[in-house]
Amino acid sequence: MKYNSNLVKVNKDPGHGSHISPVYMTSTFVFDNAEIGAKRFAGEDPGFMYSRLGNPNVRELEEKVAALEFGEGCLAFSSGMAAITGCLLGLLQAGDHVVAHTALYGATHAFLSKTVKKFGIDVTFAPFKTGEELEPHVTDRTKVIYFETPSNPTLSLVDMTSVAAVAKQKGVLTVVDNTFLSPYLQNPIRCGIDIVVHSATKYLSGHGYLIGGLVISRKDIIDPMRKEVQKTMGANLAPMDAWLLSQGIRTLHVRLDRAQENAQILAERLENHKAIERVYFPGLSSFEDKQIMEKQMRGPGAMISFVLKEGYEAGVTLMNSVNLCTLAVSLGDVGTLIQHPASMTHAIIPKEEREQAGIHDGLVRFSVGIEDVEDIWNDLESALG
Ligand SMILES: *Cc1c(COP(=O)(O)O)cnc(C)c1O
């Protein structure tokens, strides 16, 4: 299954022939007469009406991403969380049950453990890797299976074909967050998954200049979600951000090739460094889910987690000693980002719970960028010293 790099080609501007699409910074669209206005609202004319309901830059992005993820349609949202929560609220109703993986992005976990309860939706959290491990958690009321692969922080994988097969047999929808790999390295829909969600803020943007989210699926799922969720909840992506994302996607495969190559070299060196106890990276021979990786990923990605032997203090010292590597959360940027979950993103979770989730005091999360690999290594090595 090849990646569709044809999408490097840009759309032609029908007005003046500009190579790059113009940005349609407009809230509303003009109707030539009452009849055309009526036809647009009736869905009989494809023209635009109002930017919450659709915009040319947003449509261009949605078409590109639907093609990249092998879906029939895509919806763009104002953030990854708007895409995830919009998708789930669109699929679920009171009385439904969800099986969610235990290792989820923090805000997704909060939404599924707290917010959905207000709407009478039950969630079971389970650490499944295969369909066999998932099956005992599925009940007659289960409507959705939700997970991430690879997941934070140990980059452990879920076998998508195996989970999708069990879900299909039970008539349950599967939703996968594909943020960590992007459509360049993994296409869940090709593995039988029903719906893919993305934080476009990360690799798809690649330049750290916006917040955005996407949902990709079949027409029978996307069309009602467009009417019910995107139009009524109004968490739509702005035209400028959609335009920036379309430009970012043009270099996705080139950026990821370089970042991934850097990550492979750095992970191997980190594994042999005396200050480091353990490295989690799908490209290492020590990686526990190698077999699943070979089934569903085109490459290991560019996220590395590693554990410092000296724990919490060593993590804080490393954060204060790096220079080229930027001390910040988020990931998928062209520049290398580094963060220490125990003192930052996961600091509010009690130490015992953190450790149960694999977030040890010395754990460092590293999003490898496209700089010269020796520059990144020199920075890291001197900071570790
Ligand atoms: C960042 C992230 C999100 C949330 O996306 P936002 O764009 O920040 O709303 C969801 N899932 C994963 C895996 C992420 O990394």
The ligand as a MOL file (V3000), in Angstrom:
LIG
                    3D

  0  0  0     0  0            999 V3000
M  V30 BEGIN CTAB
M  V30 COUNTS 15 15 0 0 0
M  V30 BEGIN ATOM
M  V30 1 C -1.9700 16.0500 20.7210 0
M  V30 2 C -2.7700 14.8100 20.6980 0
M  V30 3 C -4.1790 14.8440 20.7700 0
M  V30 4 C -4.9520 16.1470 20.9640 0
M  V30 5 O -4.8220 16.9880 19.8700 0
M  V30 6 P -4.9660 18.6120 19.9550 0
M  V30 7 O -4.7110 19.0120 18.5540 0
M  V30 8 O -3.9240 19.0760 20.9280 0
M  V30 9 O -6.3360 18.8980 20.4350 0
M  V30 10 C -4.8570 13.6510 20.6730 0
M  V30 11 N -4.2180 12.4790 20.5400 0
M  V30 12 C -2.8640 12.3950 20.4810 0
M  V30 13 C -2.2180 11.0690 20.3420 0
M  V30 14 C -2.0950 13.5600 20.5680 0
M  V30 15 O -0.7600 13.4780 20.5290 0
M  V30 END ATOM
M  V30 BEGIN BOND
M  V30 1 1 1 2
M  V30 2 1 2 3
M  V30 3 2 2 14
M  V30 4 1 3 4
M  V30 5 2 3 10
M  V30 6 1 4 5
M  V30 7 1 5 6
M  V30 8 2 6 7
M  V30 9 1 6 8
M  V30 10 1 6 9
M  V30 11 1 10 11
M  V30 12 2 11 12
M  V30 13 1 12 13
M  V30 14 1 12 14
M  V30 15 1 14 15
M  V30 END BOND
M  V30 END CTAB
M  END
